[in-house]
Amino acid sequence: MIPFPVIGVARPNFLILTPICVSLGLASVLLSEHGVTWGLFAVVLLGALMAHISVNALNEYMDFQSGLDFKTDRTPFSGGSGTLVIQPRLAPYALGIGVVSLFVTLICGIYLLQHVGWGLVPIGVLGILIIVTYTSWINRNRVLVLVAPGLGFGPLMVIGTYYALTAEYSSTALLLSMVPFFLVNNLLLLNQLPDVDADRSVGRDNFAIAWSTEKSAWLFLIFCILAYVMIIMGVLLGRLPFTALIGLLTAGIAYQVFKGIRAYRGEIKHLIPYLGKNVVLTLVTPLLIFLGILADIVII
């Protein structure tokens, strides 16, 4: 029997990001001429959730094994869950959760391949590679670690959802996928700030380590602007309805986070409120876009 506390390695409070990103793929299908096969959508959502749980659990296990988790000053948004630090005996269970979740993801992918064909393979293979190499390899390359999170939750989930439901690729899905691409990259970029010293000690490399906080803040702002540009482009090109512009309402939060990060001078307690606002920004922006698209469809 799996001890209940080990569930912490899945980081359940972060899993809400997955259905929100998948919802953008669903929105792109709703905007197309295709109908939605809800059984297939359930498999897509399950596979995406299992992939998220797998990368979280494997990351927790590897960070425990490397000793990194014993060096970090954990916050609600960074430094891992602390589950294995408190109860080291749960480490084998964490590994098991990571492996089993990855296996379920593979099963979901194989099932979807039988319905939509081999066009889904590149998305699936890249997703699996990110999961199994994220902690051990990707985290040692500052460019890869910057874009891998957004790639997983953006193009892979959004475009993957669209393809799994339609057996086609779509420029609308691509535009929508770029919103979580930039925002999730930002999420991890800022969440690395409290862990700079600990990450450096185990050989990791990221822009939080390589750059000043000032430069990281400007990169954050550029990514936010690009995310909003994707929404505006989608509307101007006729790919998204006017109501999708509701996603721009979070721009004020983005600016607050930018100002807060620029003012950060190394005291983690002053950073935490802005990390929290960044989480809100990352979750609410794509959710508002989905609701805006849904409102347009219902009204029409």
N, C-alpha and C positions, 0 to 999 in steps of 0.2 A: 504494500500500500504506500502511495506517495505521501510524504508528510505535507500537510497543508501549507506551512510557511514557505516551502520551496516555490510556491506560485509567485512569490515576489520576484524571482529571476525573470519572469515574463514581462515585468513592468506593466501590470494591467492598466494603470492610470494613463499610460501613453498610447494604448491600443486604439483609442477613439480616432486617432489620426488615420488609420487604415480605412474604415468605412467612409470617412469624409472624402478621402482621395478617390476611392472606388466610385463614390457618388458622381464625381465629375465624368468618369467614363460612362456611367449610366446616363447622365445628362446629355452627353454627346450622341448616345443612341436614341434618346427620346427626341432629339432635334432632327434626326435622320428619318428616312422613310422606312426604317426597319422597326419591327415590333420587338418586344422584350420577352425572351423566354426566361421566366423567373426561376425555373429549376437550374438553368445554366448560370444565372446570376448568383444564385445561392452557392454554387460550387466555386465561382470566381471569388466571392467574398470570403468563403472558408479558406481557400488557398492563400489569399492575400493575408488574412489574419494569421494563419499558421506560419507564413514566411516571416511576418513581423515578430511573432513569438520566438521563432527559431533564431533569428539574428540577435534578439535581445538575450536569450538564454545562453547562446554560445559566447556572446560577448562577456556576459557575467562570469561564465566558467573560465574563459581564457584570462580575463583580468584578475580573477582570483588566483589562478595558477601562476601568473607572472608576478604576483605581489603588488600589482598596481592598486587594487582596491584597498590595500592597507595604508597607502600613501595619500589618497585623495581626501580632501575635505568635502564631504558630500553635502549637496544642497538638494532641494526638492526637484531640481531639473538637471543635475549633473552628478557624476561620481558613482553611478550605478545605484542599485537598490540597497546594497549593504547586507543582503540576505546571507551570503556565504561568509562574509567577515564575521557575522554574529554566530552563524551555525555552520562551521566548515564541513561537518559531516554530510551536509546536503549537496556537496559538490557533484558527486556522481549522479544524483537526481537531476541537477541542473543540466548536466551534459545529456542525460537521457531525454529531457524535455526538448532540448535543442535538436537532437537527432530525430526524435519521433515527429516533431513538428515539421521538420524538413522533409521527412518521408511522406507525411500527409500532403504537403505542398506538391511533391512530385506526383502523387496519386491523382490529385485534383488536376494537375497539368496534363497528365496522360488521358484522363477522362475527357478534358476539353479538346485535346488533339483529335480524338475520335469523332468529334462533332464539327470542328471547324478546319481541320487540316494542319499541314506543316508550317503554315505561315506564322503560327504562334511560337514556334521553336526558338527563334532568336531572342524573343522577349523572355521566355522561360529560362533559357541557358544563361543569359546575362544576369537574370535575377538570382539564380542559384549560385553563380560565381561570386556575386556581391555578398551573399549570405555567408559562404564558407571562407571567404578571404578577407572579410571586412576588418576583423580584429588583428589577424596575423600579418596581413600584407598591406591592405589599403590604408590602414592607419599609419603607415610608415612613409606615405607619399602625400605631401600637402595638397597637391592638385586633385588626386584621386579622392582623398578623404573630404575635400571640399564639395565635390560634385556627386559622389556616390549616393549619399542619402537622398538628395533631390531626384536623382535618376531613378532610384527604386520606388519612391512614393509618387513621382511625377509621371514621366513617360512610360515606365514599365507598368505601373498600376492602371493609369488612365487609358493609355493606348491599348494595353493588354486587355482591359475590360471591354473596350469597344470591339476589339478583334474577336474576343471570345464569344461575343453576342451576335456578331454580324459576319464574321469571316472576311472582313475588309479592313483596310486602314483608312484613316480619315484626317483631313487637315483640321477639322473642328476639334477632334480629340487631341491632336498635337498642340494646338493653341491652348486648350484648357490644361493640358498636362504641364505646360511650362509655368503655370502659376504655382502649384506645389513644388515644382523643381526648384525655383528660386527661393521660395519661402522655407522649405525644409532644409535646403543648404544653409540658409541663415540660422535656422533653429540649432543645428549642430555647431555652426561656426561660433555662436555666442555661448553655447553650453560648454564649449571647450575652454573658455576663459578661466573658470575657477581651477581647472586641472592642469594648467600650464607646466608647473614644476614637476608634478607627478608624472605627467605624460612624457616630458623630456627625459626623465630618469630611466624610463624603460624603452627608450629609442623611438618613440613616436615623433611624427613630424606633421604639423598643421600650421595654418596661417596664424592661429592664436599664439603659437610658440614663435613663429618666424617674424611676425609683424608686431608693431606697437598696437595698443588698444585703439588708438586714433585711426590707424589704417584699417583695422578690422571694422570699426564703426562705419567708415566710408564704403567699404566693400558691402556691408550690410545694407546701406542706403541704396547703393547701385542695384543690388539684387531686388530690393523692394520696388524700386522704380520700374525695373524690367518686368516684374510680375504684374504690376498695374498696366504697363504698356501692352502686355499680352491681352488683357481684358479689353482695353480700348481698341486694339487692332482687330480683335475678334468681332466687335460690334461694327467697326468701320468697314470691314470686309464682308459684312453680312453673314458671318458664320455664327455669331451669337446674337440673341435678342437684346434690345436696349435695356431690358430689365437686369441683364447680367452686370451692368455697371454698378449695381448695389454693392458689389465686391469692393469698390473704391472707398467705401465708407470707413474702412479700417486704416486709411492713410494717416489719420491723426495718431493712431496708436504707433504706427511705424516711426513717425517723427519723434514721438516721446521716447521710444526705445533708442533711436539714433542719438538723441541728446543725452540720454542717461549713460549710454556706453561711452560716449566721448568724454563725459565727466568722470568716468570711473578711474579711480586712482589706486586700485589694488585691494581695497577692503571688500571682501566678498559679500558682507551683509548689505552693502549699498548696491551691489550688483543684482541681488536676488529679485527685487521687484521688477526690474527690467527684463530679466529672464522669464518671469511669469507673464509679463505683457507680450513678450515675443511668442510664447506658447499660444496665447489668446489670438494674436495676429495670424499665426500659422493655421489655426483651426477654424477661426471664424471667417476668414477671407474666402476660402473655397466653399465653405458651407453657404455663405451668402450668395455666391455665384450660382450654386446648385438651386437654392430656393428661388433666386431670380429667374432662372431658366424654367423651373417648374411652374412658377406663377404665370409666365408668358404662355406656356403650353395649356395650362388650365383655363386661362382667360380666353385664348383662341378657341 
